[in-house]
Amino acid sequence: MTNKWERFAPLAGALAIPFWIAGVALVSNNAKGSKGPEILASYHSHSNGILLGAFLWSLGVILFIWFLSSLRTHFATAEGGNGRLANLAWSGGLIASAIALLIPTGDEVGALNKNDIDASGAAVLHHLTDAFFIGAEYALPVLFFASAALALRHAALPKWLGWLSLVIGVVLLIGPIGWAAFIFATPIWTAIVSVILWRRMEQSAEAGAPAFSQA
């Protein structure tokens, strides 16, 4: 049996989404410009909004990591054995999360040090966002491919969700359109999986079965 808080732990993934949205909105609306002088001016004018956005984004990523722990437990139970695919999914999610934490840090550093950098420095910091975004985008397919295999081979998730996971993983690897899978498909997938895991834990708790049982 699991306690109340453990049963709600999978919903951390769904809870991460509003923090991601708020964080992206604040940083992108306050750290503006394509040229160094414009970017530096935004750091001077909107530093508080940038810092708040980076903080909210980071909270979202932390909640996603919390969700990954529930996902790993569920996957390991469904897979059995040494849990190789479960560990692979978990590792891919953690690596992507670590890189994702860095996405707003360039603008965050610029906002914190606005009086000590010039326009060229502001431009470099601002465009670091793109580098970290791409890094997280290319790490996430490990999570999605392993999740697809677990769904299709071990029924860890509904089969349709396994195929969807496979498609998302492939799209993430396609540079020109991978950003869409990161920004839109990943949060939607996270919300769906969070609810599925939570419902299964609730059903197991009501039946008096161990959490994440395959029954």
Secondary structure, DSSP 8 states (H G I E B T S, - for coil): ---HHHHHGGGHHHHHHHHHHHHHHHHHHHS--SSHHHHHHHHHHSHHHHHHHHHHHHHHHHHHHHHHHHHHHHHHHHH-TT-HHHHHHHHHHHHHHHHHHTTTHHHHHHHHTTTT--HHHHHHHHHHHHHHHHHHHHHHHHHHHHHHHHHHHH-SS-HHHHHHHHHHHHHHTSHHHHHHIIIIIHHHHHHHHHHHHHHHHHHHHHHT--TT---
